[in-house]
């Protein structure tokens, strides 16, 4: 039994009746549930970070830093042994930690930092203290809309 013209038409009718999107524009505009960090479970992590998206213009990815006030955050390049990792935070019951980031501020210079995403909508930027100094600092930041992980 072949897949003839009538079969294809029947598939299209069923797809339209069930609300399935068949065009590339539907796929590109719909948010991916896989990128919704609020739905991840501990079993989904750790994973390599690809991109953190606040909006189309505001995102953090390799080669594209993100600024929070006067502090710039950037990801390590893919050639570096310490790639950015998303993992479940040990001391936060429902938090995700994006580790191995670098922050730069004109006063403090460059240093290690991390983003803590705490469900449902509390997020923080931690700037670790340089060696020989007191504790680091943390700032409230807007939570991202999406976090994209590597495969």
MODELLER restraints for C-alpha pairs under 7 A, 6 or more apart:
rsr = mdl.restraints
at = mdl.atoms
rsr.add(forms.Gaussian(group=physical.xy_distance, feature=features.Distance(at['CA:35:A'], at['CA:146:A']), mean=5.17, stdev=0.5))
rsr.add(forms.Gaussian(group=physical.xy_distance, feature=features.Distance(at['CA:35:A'], at['CA:147:A']), mean=5.08, stdev=0.5))
rsr.add(forms.Gaussian(group=physical.xy_distance, feature=features.Distance(at['CA:35:A'], at['CA:148:A']), mean=5.16, stdev=0.5))
rsr.add(forms.Gaussian(group=physical.xy_distance, feature=features.Distance(at['CA:36:A'], at['CA:146:A']), mean=5.34, stdev=0.5))
rsr.add(forms.Gaussian(group=physical.xy_distance, feature=features.Distance(at['CA:36:A'], at['CA:147:A']), mean=6.49, stdev=0.5))
rsr.add(forms.Gaussian(group=physical.xy_distance, feature=features.Distance(at['CA:37:A'], at['CA:146:A']), mean=6.54, stdev=0.5))
rsr.add(forms.Gaussian(group=physical.xy_distance, feature=features.Distance(at['CA:37:A'], at['CA:147:A']), mean=6.05, stdev=0.5))
rsr.add(forms.Gaussian(group=physical.xy_distance, feature=features.Distance(at['CA:38:A'], at['CA:119:A']), mean=5.99, stdev=0.5))
rsr.add(forms.Gaussian(group=physical.xy_distance, feature=features.Distance(at['CA:38:A'], at['CA:120:A']), mean=6.48, stdev=0.5))
rsr.add(forms.Gaussian(group=physical.xy_distance, feature=features.Distance(at['CA:42:A'], at['CA:88:A']), mean=6.12, stdev=0.5))
rsr.add(forms.Gaussian(group=physical.xy_distance, feature=features.Distance(at['CA:45:A'], at['CA:86:A']), mean=6.69, stdev=0.5))
rsr.add(forms.Gaussian(group=physical.xy_distance, feature=features.Distance(at['CA:45:A'], at['CA:87:A']), mean=5.27, stdev=0.5))
rsr.add(forms.Gaussian(group=physical.xy_distance, feature=features.Distance(at['CA:45:A'], at['CA:88:A']), mean=6.64, stdev=0.5))
rsr.add(forms.Gaussian(group=physical.xy_distance, feature=features.Distance(at['CA:46:A'], at['CA:85:A']), mean=6.62, stdev=0.5))
rsr.add(forms.Gaussian(group=physical.xy_distance, feature=features.Distance(at['CA:46:A'], at['CA:86:A']), mean=5.49, stdev=0.5))
rsr.add(forms.Gaussian(group=physical.xy_distance, feature=features.Distance(at['CA:46:A'], at['CA:87:A']), mean=4.36, stdev=0.5))
rsr.add(forms.Gaussian(group=physical.xy_distance, feature=features.Distance(at['CA:47:A'], at['CA:85:A']), mean=5.69, stdev=0.5))
rsr.add(forms.Gaussian(group=physical.xy_distance, feature=features.Distance(at['CA:47:A'], at['CA:86:A']), mean=5.37, stdev=0.5))
rsr.add(forms.Gaussian(group=physical.xy_distance, feature=features.Distance(at['CA:47:A'], at['CA:87:A']), mean=6.72, stdev=0.5))
rsr.add(forms.Gaussian(group=physical.xy_distance, feature=features.Distance(at['CA:47:A'], at['CA:149:A']), mean=6.31, stdev=0.5))
rsr.add(forms.Gaussian(group=physical.xy_distance, feature=features.Distance(at['CA:47:A'], at['CA:150:A']), mean=6.74, stdev=0.5))
rsr.add(forms.Gaussian(group=physical.xy_distance, feature=features.Distance(at['CA:48:A'], at['CA:83:A']), mean=6.99, stdev=0.5))
rsr.add(forms.Gaussian(group=physical.xy_distance, feature=features.Distance(at['CA:48:A'], at['CA:84:A']), mean=6.03, stdev=0.5))
rsr.add(forms.Gaussian(group=physical.xy_distance, feature=features.Distance(at['CA:48:A'], at['CA:85:A']), mean=4.64, stdev=0.5))
rsr.add(forms.Gaussian(group=physical.xy_distance, feature=features.Distance(at['CA:48:A'], at['CA:86:A']), mean=6.19, stdev=0.5))
rsr.add(forms.Gaussian(group=physical.xy_distance, feature=features.Distance(at['CA:48:A'], at['CA:149:A']), mean=5.66, stdev=0.5))
rsr.add(forms.Gaussian(group=physical.xy_distance, feature=features.Distance(at['CA:48:A'], at['CA:150:A']), mean=5.20, stdev=0.5))
rsr.add(forms.Gaussian(group=physical.xy_distance, feature=features.Distance(at['CA:49:A'], at['CA:84:A']), mean=5.43, stdev=0.5))
rsr.add(forms.Gaussian(group=physical.xy_distance, feature=features.Distance(at['CA:49:A'], at['CA:85:A']), mean=5.39, stdev=0.5))
rsr.add(forms.Gaussian(group=physical.xy_distance, feature=features.Distance(at['CA:49:A'], at['CA:86:A']), mean=6.09, stdev=0.5))
rsr.add(forms.Gaussian(group=physical.xy_distance, feature=features.Distance(at['CA:49:A'], at['CA:148:A']), mean=6.42, stdev=0.5))
rsr.add(forms.Gaussian(group=physical.xy_distance, feature=features.Distance(at['CA:49:A'], at['CA:149:A']), mean=4.73, stdev=0.5))
rsr.add(forms.Gaussian(group=physical.xy_distance, feature=features.Distance(at['CA:49:A'], at['CA:150:A']), mean=5.96, stdev=0.5))
rsr.add(forms.Gaussian(group=physical.xy_distance, feature=features.Distance(at['CA:50:A'], at['CA:61:A']), mean=6.20, stdev=0.5))
rsr.add(forms.Gaussian(group=physical.xy_distance, feature=features.Distance(at['CA:50:A'], at['CA:148:A']), mean=5.41, stdev=0.5))
rsr.add(forms.Gaussian(group=physical.xy_distance, feature=features.Distance(at['CA:50:A'], at['CA:149:A']), mean=5.15, stdev=0.5))
rsr.add(forms.Gaussian(group=physical.xy_distance, feature=features.Distance(at['CA:50:A'], at['CA:150:A']), mean=5.65, stdev=0.5))
rsr.add(forms.Gaussian(group=physical.xy_distance, feature=features.Distance(at['CA:51:A'], at['CA:60:A']), mean=5.62, stdev=0.5))
rsr.add(forms.Gaussian(group=physical.xy_distance, feature=features.Distance(at['CA:51:A'], at['CA:61:A']), mean=4.61, stdev=0.5))
rsr.add(forms.Gaussian(group=physical.xy_distance, feature=features.Distance(at['CA:51:A'], at['CA:147:A']), mean=5.87, stdev=0.5))
rsr.add(forms.Gaussian(group=physical.xy_distance, feature=features.Distance(at['CA:51:A'], at['CA:148:A']), mean=5.03, stdev=0.5))
rsr.add(forms.Gaussian(group=physical.xy_distance, feature=features.Distance(at['CA:52:A'], at['CA:59:A']), mean=5.57, stdev=0.5))
rsr.add(forms.Gaussian(group=physical.xy_distance, feature=features.Distance(at['CA:52:A'], at['CA:60:A']), mean=5.07, stdev=0.5))
rsr.add(forms.Gaussian(group=physical.xy_distance, feature=features.Distance(at['CA:52:A'], at['CA:61:A']), mean=6.63, stdev=0.5))
rsr.add(forms.Gaussian(group=physical.xy_distance, feature=features.Distance(at['CA:52:A'], at['CA:144:A']), mean=6.52, stdev=0.5))
rsr.add(forms.Gaussian(group=physical.xy_distance, feature=features.Distance(at['CA:52:A'], at['CA:146:A']), mean=6.03, stdev=0.5))
rsr.add(forms.Gaussian(group=physical.xy_distance, feature=features.Distance(at['CA:52:A'], at['CA:147:A']), mean=4.49, stdev=0.5))
rsr.add(forms.Gaussian(group=physical.xy_distance, feature=features.Distance(at['CA:52:A'], at['CA:148:A']), mean=6.28, stdev=0.5))
rsr.add(forms.Gaussian(group=physical.xy_distance, feature=features.Distance(at['CA:53:A'], at['CA:59:A']), mean=4.33, stdev=0.5))
rsr.add(forms.Gaussian(group=physical.xy_distance, feature=features.Distance(at['CA:53:A'], at['CA:60:A']), mean=6.46, stdev=0.5))
rsr.add(forms.Gaussian(group=physical.xy_distance, feature=features.Distance(at['CA:53:A'], at['CA:144:A']), mean=5.53, stdev=0.5))
rsr.add(forms.Gaussian(group=physical.xy_distance, feature=features.Distance(at['CA:53:A'], at['CA:145:A']), mean=5.82, stdev=0.5))
rsr.add(forms.Gaussian(group=physical.xy_distance, feature=features.Distance(at['CA:53:A'], at['CA:146:A']), mean=5.15, stdev=0.5))
rsr.add(forms.Gaussian(group=physical.xy_distance, feature=features.Distance(at['CA:53:A'], at['CA:147:A']), mean=6.18, stdev=0.5))
rsr.add(forms.Gaussian(group=physical.xy_distance, feature=features.Distance(at['CA:54:A'], at['CA:144:A']), mean=4.35, stdev=0.5))
rsr.add(forms.Gaussian(group=physical.xy_distance, feature=features.Distance(at['CA:54:A'], at['CA:145:A']), mean=5.07, stdev=0.5))
rsr.add(forms.Gaussian(group=physical.xy_distance, feature=features.Distance(at['CA:54:A'], at['CA:146:A']), mean=6.86, stdev=0.5))
rsr.add(forms.Gaussian(group=physical.xy_distance, feature=features.Distance(at['CA:58:A'], at['CA:66:A']), mean=6.76, stdev=0.5))
rsr.add(forms.Gaussian(group=physical.xy_distance, feature=features.Distance(at['CA:59:A'], at['CA:66:A']), mean=6.06, stdev=0.5))
rsr.add(forms.Gaussian(group=physical.xy_distance, feature=features.Distance(at['CA:60:A'], at['CA:66:A']), mean=5.18, stdev=0.5))
rsr.add(forms.Gaussian(group=physical.xy_distance, feature=features.Distance(at['CA:60:A'], at['CA:74:A']), mean=6.85, stdev=0.5))
rsr.add(forms.Gaussian(group=physical.xy_distance, feature=features.Distance(at['CA:61:A'], at['CA:75:A']), mean=6.27, stdev=0.5))
rsr.add(forms.Gaussian(group=physical.xy_distance, feature=features.Distance(at['CA:62:A'], at['CA:75:A']), mean=5.46, stdev=0.5))
rsr.add(forms.Gaussian(group=physical.xy_distance, feature=features.Distance(at['CA:62:A'], at['CA:76:A']), mean=6.83, stdev=0.5))
rsr.add(forms.Gaussian(group=physical.xy_distance, feature=features.Distance(at['CA:62:A'], at['CA:77:A']), mean=5.89, stdev=0.5))
rsr.add(forms.Gaussian(group=physical.xy_distance, feature=features.Distance(at['CA:64:A'], at['CA:74:A']), mean=6.96, stdev=0.5))
rsr.add(forms.Gaussian(group=physical.xy_distance, feature=features.Distance(at['CA:65:A'], at['CA:72:A']), mean=6.41, stdev=0.5))
rsr.add(forms.Gaussian(group=physical.xy_distance, feature=features.Distance(at['CA:65:A'], at['CA:73:A']), mean=5.45, stdev=0.5))
rsr.add(forms.Gaussian(group=physical.xy_distance, feature=features.Distance(at['CA:65:A'], at['CA:74:A']), mean=4.46, stdev=0.5))
rsr.add(forms.Gaussian(group=physical.xy_distance, feature=features.Distance(at['CA:66:A'], at['CA:72:A']), mean=5.73, stdev=0.5))
rsr.add(forms.Gaussian(group=physical.xy_distance, feature=features.Distance(at['CA:66:A'], at['CA:73:A']), mean=5.20, stdev=0.5))
rsr.add(forms.Gaussian(group=physical.xy_distance, feature=features.Distance(at['CA:66:A'], at['CA:74:A']), mean=6.53, stdev=0.5))
rsr.add(forms.Gaussian(group=physical.xy_distance, feature=features.Distance(at['CA:67:A'], at['CA:73:A']), mean=6.04, stdev=0.5))
rsr.add(forms.Gaussian(group=physical.xy_distance, feature=features.Distance(at['CA:70:A'], at['CA:105:A']), mean=6.16, stdev=0.5))
rsr.add(forms.Gaussian(group=physical.xy_distance, feature=features.Distance(at['CA:71:A'], at['CA:103:A']), mean=6.41, stdev=0.5))
rsr.add(forms.Gaussian(group=physical.xy_distance, feature=features.Distance(at['CA:71:A'], at['CA:104:A']), mean=5.54, stdev=0.5))
rsr.add(forms.Gaussian(group=physical.xy_distance, feature=features.Distance(at['CA:71:A'], at['CA:105:A']), mean=4.79, stdev=0.5))
rsr.add(forms.Gaussian(group=physical.xy_distance, feature=features.Distance(at['CA:72:A'], at['CA:103:A']), mean=5.49, stdev=0.5))
rsr.add(forms.Gaussian(group=physical.xy_distance, feature=features.Distance(at['CA:72:A'], at['CA:104:A']), mean=5.13, stdev=0.5))
rsr.add(forms.Gaussian(group=physical.xy_distance, feature=features.Distance(at['CA:72:A'], at['CA:105:A']), mean=6.60, stdev=0.5))
rsr.add(forms.Gaussian(group=physical.xy_distance, feature=features.Distance(at['CA:73:A'], at['CA:101:A']), mean=6.81, stdev=0.5))
rsr.add(forms.Gaussian(group=physical.xy_distance, feature=features.Distance(at['CA:73:A'], at['CA:102:A']), mean=5.67, stdev=0.5))
rsr.add(forms.Gaussian(group=physical.xy_distance, feature=features.Distance(at['CA:73:A'], at['CA:103:A']), mean=4.47, stdev=0.5))
rsr.add(forms.Gaussian(group=physical.xy_distance, feature=features.Distance(at['CA:73:A'], at['CA:104:A']), mean=6.55, stdev=0.5))
rsr.add(forms.Gaussian(group=physical.xy_distance, feature=features.Distance(at['CA:74:A'], at['CA:101:A']), mean=5.98, stdev=0.5))
rsr.add(forms.Gaussian(group=physical.xy_distance, feature=features.Distance(at['CA:74:A'], at['CA:102:A']), mean=5.32, stdev=0.5))
rsr.add(forms.Gaussian(group=physical.xy_distance, feature=features.Distance(at['CA:74:A'], at['CA:103:A']), mean=6.44, stdev=0.5))
rsr.add(forms.Gaussian(group=physical.xy_distance, feature=features.Distance(at['CA:75:A'], at['CA:84:A']), mean=6.41, stdev=0.5))
rsr.add(forms.Gaussian(group=physical.xy_distance, feature=features.Distance(at['CA:75:A'], at['CA:101:A']), mean=5.11, stdev=0.5))
rsr.add(forms.Gaussian(group=physical.xy_distance, feature=features.Distance(at['CA:75:A'], at['CA:102:A']), mean=6.37, stdev=0.5))
rsr.add(forms.Gaussian(group=physical.xy_distance, feature=features.Distance(at['CA:76:A'], at['CA:83:A']), mean=5.86, stdev=0.5))
rsr.add(forms.Gaussian(group=physical.xy_distance, feature=features.Distance(at['CA:76:A'], at['CA:84:A']), mean=6.42, stdev=0.5))
rsr.add(forms.Gaussian(group=physical.xy_distance, feature=features.Distance(at['CA:76:A'], at['CA:101:A']), mean=6.35, stdev=0.5))
rsr.add(forms.Gaussian(group=physical.xy_distance, feature=features.Distance(at['CA:82:A'], at['CA:100:A']), mean=6.56, stdev=0.5))
rsr.add(forms.Gaussian(group=physical.xy_distance, feature=features.Distance(at['CA:83:A'], at['CA:100:A']), mean=6.49, stdev=0.5))
rsr.add(forms.Gaussian(group=physical.xy_distance, feature=features.Distance(at['CA:84:A'], at['CA:98:A']), mean=6.72, stdev=0.5))
rsr.add(forms.Gaussian(group=physical.xy_distance, feature=features.Distance(at['CA:84:A'], at['CA:99:A']), mean=5.64, stdev=0.5))
rsr.add(forms.Gaussian(group=physical.xy_distance, feature=features.Distance(at['CA:84:A'], at['CA:100:A']), mean=4.87, stdev=0.5))
rsr.add(forms.Gaussian(group=physical.xy_distance, feature=features.Distance(at['CA:84:A'], at['CA:101:A']), mean=6.24, stdev=0.5))
rsr.add(forms.Gaussian(group=physical.xy_distance, feature=features.Distance(at['CA:85:A'], at['CA:98:A']), mean=5.62, stdev=0.5))
rsr.add(forms.Gaussian(group=physical.xy_distance, feature=features.Distance(at['CA:85:A'], at['CA:99:A']), mean=5.38, stdev=0.5))
rsr.add(forms.Gaussian(group=physical.xy_distance, feature=features.Distance(at['CA:85:A'], at['CA:100:A']), mean=6.71, stdev=0.5))
rsr.add(forms.Gaussian(group=physical.xy_distance, feature=features.Distance(at['CA:86:A'], at['CA:96:A']), mean=6.65, stdev=0.5))
rsr.add(forms.Gaussian(group=physical.xy_distance, feature=features.Distance(at['CA:86:A'], at['CA:97:A']), mean=5.61, stdev=0.5))
rsr.add(forms.Gaussian(group=physical.xy_distance, feature=features.Distance(at['CA:86:A'], at['CA:98:A']), mean=4.47, stdev=0.5))
rsr.add(forms.Gaussian(group=physical.xy_distance, feature=features.Distance(at['CA:86:A'], at['CA:99:A']), mean=6.44, stdev=0.5))
rsr.add(forms.Gaussian(group=physical.xy_distance, feature=features.Distance(at['CA:87:A'], at['CA:96:A']), mean=5.67, stdev=0.5))
rsr.add(forms.Gaussian(group=physical.xy_distance, feature=features.Distance(at['CA:87:A'], at['CA:97:A']), mean=5.34, stdev=0.5))
rsr.add(forms.Gaussian(group=physical.xy_distance, feature=features.Distance(at['CA:87:A'], at['CA:98:A']), mean=6.59, stdev=0.5))
rsr.add(forms.Gaussian(group=physical.xy_distance, feature=features.Distance(at['CA:88:A'], at['CA:95:A']), mean=6.12, stdev=0.5))
rsr.add(forms.Gaussian(group=physical.xy_distance, feature=features.Distance(at['CA:88:A'], at['CA:96:A']), mean=4.58, stdev=0.5))
rsr.add(forms.Gaussian(group=physical.xy_distance, feature=features.Distance(at['CA:88:A'], at['CA:97:A']), mean=5.97, stdev=0.5))
rsr.add(forms.Gaussian(group=physical.xy_distance, feature=features.Distance(at['CA:89:A'], at['CA:95:A']), mean=5.42, stdev=0.5))
rsr.add(forms.Gaussian(group=physical.xy_distance, feature=features.Distance(at['CA:89:A'], at['CA:96:A']), mean=5.24, stdev=0.5))
rsr.add(forms.Gaussian(group=physical.xy_distance, feature=features.Distance(at['CA:89:A'], at['CA:97:A']), mean=5.35, stdev=0.5))
rsr.add(forms.Gaussian(group=physical.xy_distance, feature=features.Distance(at['CA:94:A'], at['CA:118:A']), mean=6.04, stdev=0.5))
rsr.add(forms.Gaussian(group=physical.xy_distance, feature=features.Distance(at['CA:94:A'], at['CA:119:A']), mean=6.14, stdev=0.5))
rsr.add(forms.Gaussian(group=physical.xy_distance, feature=features.Distance(at['CA:95:A'], at['CA:116:A']), mean=6.51, stdev=0.5))
rsr.add(forms.Gaussian(group=physical.xy_distance, feature=features.Distance(at['CA:95:A'], at['CA:117:A']), mean=5.49, stdev=0.5))
rsr.add(forms.Gaussian(group=physical.xy_distance, feature=features.Distance(at['CA:95:A'], at['CA:118:A']), mean=4.24, stdev=0.5))
rsr.add(forms.Gaussian(group=physical.xy_distance, feature=features.Distance(at['CA:95:A'], at['CA:119:A']), mean=6.36, stdev=0.5))
rsr.add(forms.Gaussian(group=physical.xy_distance, feature=features.Distance(at['CA:96:A'], at['CA:116:A']), mean=5.70, stdev=0.5))
rsr.add(forms.Gaussian(group=physical.xy_distance, feature=features.Distance(at['CA:96:A'], at['CA:117:A']), mean=5.06, stdev=0.5))
rsr.add(forms.Gaussian(group=physical.xy_distance, feature=features.Distance(at['CA:96:A'], at['CA:118:A']), mean=6.38, stdev=0.5))
rsr.add(forms.Gaussian(group=physical.xy_distance, feature=features.Distance(at['CA:97:A'], at['CA:114:A']), mean=6.84, stdev=0.5))
rsr.add(forms.Gaussian(group=physical.xy_distance, feature=features.Distance(at['CA:97:A'], at['CA:115:A']), mean=5.83, stdev=0.5))
rsr.add(forms.Gaussian(group=physical.xy_distance, feature=features.Distance(at['CA:97:A'], at['CA:116:A']), mean=4.63, stdev=0.5))
rsr.add(forms.Gaussian(group=physical.xy_distance, feature=features.Distance(at['CA:97:A'], at['CA:117:A']), mean=6.37, stdev=0.5))
rsr.add(forms.Gaussian(group=physical.xy_distance, feature=features.Distance(at['CA:98:A'], at['CA:114:A']), mean=5.51, stdev=0.5))
rsr.add(forms.Gaussian(group=physical.xy_distance, feature=features.Distance(at['CA:98:A'], at['CA:115:A']), mean=5.05, stdev=0.5))
rsr.add(forms.Gaussian(group=physical.xy_distance, feature=features.Distance(at['CA:98:A'], at['CA:116:A']), mean=6.35, stdev=0.5))
rsr.add(forms.Gaussian(group=physical.xy_distance, feature=features.Distance(at['CA:99:A'], at['CA:114:A']), mean=4.79, stdev=0.5))
rsr.add(forms.Gaussian(group=physical.xy_distance, feature=features.Distance(at['CA:99:A'], at['CA:115:A']), mean=6.82, stdev=0.5))
rsr.add(forms.Gaussian(group=physical.xy_distance, feature=features.Distance(at['CA:100:A'], at['CA:112:A']), mean=6.68, stdev=0.5))
rsr.add(forms.Gaussian(group=physical.xy_distance, feature=features.Distance(at['CA:100:A'], at['CA:113:A']), mean=6.70, stdev=0.5))
rsr.add(forms.Gaussian(group=physical.xy_distance, feature=features.Distance(at['CA:100:A'], at['CA:114:A']), mean=6.48, stdev=0.5))
rsr.add(forms.Gaussian(group=physical.xy_distance, feature=features.Distance(at['CA:101:A'], at['CA:112:A']), mean=5.90, stdev=0.5))
rsr.add(forms.Gaussian(group=physical.xy_distance, feature=features.Distance(at['CA:101:A'], at['CA:113:A']), mean=5.19, stdev=0.5))
rsr.add(forms.Gaussian(group=physical.xy_distance, feature=features.Distance(at['CA:101:A'], at['CA:114:A']), mean=5.65, stdev=0.5))
rsr.add(forms.Gaussian(group=physical.xy_distance, feature=features.Distance(at['CA:102:A'], at['CA:110:A']), mean=6.83, stdev=0.5))
rsr.add(forms.Gaussian(group=physical.xy_distance, feature=features.Distance(at['CA:102:A'], at['CA:111:A']), mean=5.63, stdev=0.5))
rsr.add(forms.Gaussian(group=physical.xy_distance, feature=features.Distance(at['CA:102:A'], at['CA:112:A']), mean=4.67, stdev=0.5))
rsr.add(forms.Gaussian(group=physical.xy_distance, feature=features.Distance(at['CA:102:A'], at['CA:113:A']), mean=5.42, stdev=0.5))
rsr.add(forms.Gaussian(group=physical.xy_distance, feature=features.Distance(at['CA:103:A'], at['CA:110:A']), mean=5.61, stdev=0.5))
rsr.add(forms.Gaussian(group=physical.xy_distance, feature=features.Distance(at['CA:103:A'], at['CA:111:A']), mean=5.45, stdev=0.5))
rsr.add(forms.Gaussian(group=physical.xy_distance, feature=features.Distance(at['CA:103:A'], at['CA:112:A']), mean=6.04, stdev=0.5))
rsr.add(forms.Gaussian(group=physical.xy_distance, feature=features.Distance(at['CA:103:A'], at['CA:113:A']), mean=5.77, stdev=0.5))
rsr.add(forms.Gaussian(group=physical.xy_distance, feature=features.Distance(at['CA:103:A'], at['CA:127:A']), mean=6.95, stdev=0.5))
rsr.add(forms.Gaussian(group=physical.xy_distance, feature=features.Distance(at['CA:104:A'], at['CA:110:A']), mean=4.31, stdev=0.5))
rsr.add(forms.Gaussian(group=physical.xy_distance, feature=features.Distance(at['CA:104:A'], at['CA:111:A']), mean=6.53, stdev=0.5))
rsr.add(forms.Gaussian(group=physical.xy_distance, feature=features.Distance(at['CA:111:A'], at['CA:128:A']), mean=6.96, stdev=0.5))
rsr.add(forms.Gaussian(group=physical.xy_distance, feature=features.Distance(at['CA:111:A'], at['CA:130:A']), mean=6.91, stdev=0.5))
rsr.add(forms.Gaussian(group=physical.xy_distance, feature=features.Distance(at['CA:112:A'], at['CA:127:A']), mean=6.37, stdev=0.5))
rsr.add(forms.Gaussian(group=physical.xy_distance, feature=features.Distance(at['CA:112:A'], at['CA:128:A']), mean=5.78, stdev=0.5))
rsr.add(forms.Gaussian(group=physical.xy_distance, feature=features.Distance(at['CA:113:A'], at['CA:126:A']), mean=5.38, stdev=0.5))
rsr.add(forms.Gaussian(group=physical.xy_distance, feature=features.Distance(at['CA:113:A'], at['CA:127:A']), mean=4.37, stdev=0.5))
rsr.add(forms.Gaussian(group=physical.xy_distance, feature=features.Distance(at['CA:113:A'], at['CA:128:A']), mean=5.56, stdev=0.5))
rsr.add(forms.Gaussian(group=physical.xy_distance, feature=features.Distance(at['CA:114:A'], at['CA:125:A']), mean=5.91, stdev=0.5))
rsr.add(forms.Gaussian(group=physical.xy_distance, feature=features.Distance(at['CA:114:A'], at['CA:126:A']), mean=5.19, stdev=0.5))
rsr.add(forms.Gaussian(group=physical.xy_distance, feature=features.Distance(at['CA:114:A'], at['CA:127:A']), mean=6.72, stdev=0.5))
rsr.add(forms.Gaussian(group=physical.xy_distance, feature=features.Distance(at['CA:115:A'], at['CA:124:A']), mean=5.72, stdev=0.5))
rsr.add(forms.Gaussian(group=physical.xy_distance, feature=features.Distance(at['CA:115:A'], at['CA:125:A']), mean=4.66, stdev=0.5))
rsr.add(forms.Gaussian(group=physical.xy_distance, feature=features.Distance(at['CA:115:A'], at['CA:126:A']), mean=6.19, stdev=0.5))
rsr.add(forms.Gaussian(group=physical.xy_distance, feature=features.Distance(at['CA:116:A'], at['CA:123:A']), mean=5.57, stdev=0.5))
rsr.add(forms.Gaussian(group=physical.xy_distance, feature=features.Distance(at['CA:116:A'], at['CA:124:A']), mean=5.15, stdev=0.5))
rsr.add(forms.Gaussian(group=physical.xy_distance, feature=features.Distance(at['CA:116:A'], at['CA:125:A']), mean=6.45, stdev=0.5))
rsr.add(forms.Gaussian(group=physical.xy_distance, feature=features.Distance(at['CA:117:A'], at['CA:123:A']), mean=4.59, stdev=0.5))
rsr.add(forms.Gaussian(group=physical.xy_distance, feature=features.Distance(at['CA:117:A'], at['CA:124:A']), mean=6.71, stdev=0.5))
rsr.add(forms.Gaussian(group=physical.xy_distance, feature=features.Distance(at['CA:117:A'], at['CA:143:A']), mean=6.92, stdev=0.5))
rsr.add(forms.Gaussian(group=physical.xy_distance, feature=features.Distance(at['CA:121:A'], at['CA:143:A']), mean=6.08, stdev=0.5))
rsr.add(forms.Gaussian(group=physical.xy_distance, feature=features.Distance(at['CA:122:A'], at['CA:143:A']), mean=6.53, stdev=0.5))
rsr.add(forms.Gaussian(group=physical.xy_distance, feature=features.Distance(at['CA:123:A'], at['CA:140:A']), mean=5.96, stdev=0.5))
rsr.add(forms.Gaussian(group=physical.xy_distance, feature=features.Distance(at['CA:123:A'], at['CA:141:A']), mean=5.53, stdev=0.5))
rsr.add(forms.Gaussian(group=physical.xy_distance, feature=features.Distance(at['CA:123:A'], at['CA:142:A']), mean=6.25, stdev=0.5))
rsr.add(forms.Gaussian(group=physical.xy_distance, feature=features.Distance(at['CA:123:A'], at['CA:143:A']), mean=5.27, stdev=0.5))
rsr.add(forms.Gaussian(group=physical.xy_distance, feature=features.Distance(at['CA:124:A'], at['CA:138:A']), mean=6.40, stdev=0.5))
rsr.add(forms.Gaussian(group=physical.xy_distance, feature=features.Distance(at['CA:124:A'], at['CA:139:A']), mean=5.40, stdev=0.5))
rsr.add(forms.Gaussian(group=physical.xy_distance, feature=features.Distance(at['CA:124:A'], at['CA:140:A']), mean=4.53, stdev=0.5))
rsr.add(forms.Gaussian(group=physical.xy_distance, feature=features.Distance(at['CA:124:A'], at['CA:141:A']), mean=5.31, stdev=0.5))
rsr.add(forms.Gaussian(group=physical.xy_distance, feature=features.Distance(at['CA:125:A'], at['CA:138:A']), mean=5.44, stdev=0.5))
rsr.add(forms.Gaussian(group=physical.xy_distance, feature=features.Distance(at['CA:125:A'], at['CA:139:A']), mean=5.19, stdev=0.5))
rsr.add(forms.Gaussian(group=physical.xy_distance, feature=features.Distance(at['CA:125:A'], at['CA:140:A']), mean=6.47, stdev=0.5))
rsr.add(forms.Gaussian(group=physical.xy_distance, feature=features.Distance(at['CA:125:A'], at['CA:141:A']), mean=6.51, stdev=0.5))
rsr.add(forms.Gaussian(group=physical.xy_distance, feature=features.Distance(at['CA:126:A'], at['CA:137:A']), mean=5.94, stdev=0.5))
rsr.add(forms.Gaussian(group=physical.xy_distance, feature=features.Distance(at['CA:126:A'], at['CA:138:A']), mean=4.36, stdev=0.5))
rsr.add(forms.Gaussian(group=physical.xy_distance, feature=features.Distance(at['CA:126:A'], at['CA:139:A']), mean=6.65, stdev=0.5))
rsr.add(forms.Gaussian(group=physical.xy_distance, feature=features.Distance(at['CA:127:A'], at['CA:136:A']), mean=5.55, stdev=0.5))
rsr.add(forms.Gaussian(group=physical.xy_distance, feature=features.Distance(at['CA:127:A'], at['CA:137:A']), mean=5.38, stdev=0.5))
rsr.add(forms.Gaussian(group=physical.xy_distance, feature=features.Distance(at['CA:127:A'], at['CA:138:A']), mean=6.11, stdev=0.5))
rsr.add(forms.Gaussian(group=physical.xy_distance, feature=features.Distance(at['CA:128:A'], at['CA:136:A']), mean=4.39, stdev=0.5))
rsr.add(forms.Gaussian(group=physical.xy_distance, feature=features.Distance(at['CA:128:A'], at['CA:137:A']), mean=6.66, stdev=0.5))
rsr.add(forms.Gaussian(group=physical.xy_distance, feature=features.Distance(at['CA:129:A'], at['CA:135:A']), mean=5.39, stdev=0.5))
rsr.add(forms.Gaussian(group=physical.xy_distance, feature=features.Distance(at['CA:129:A'], at['CA:136:A']), mean=4.04, stdev=0.5))
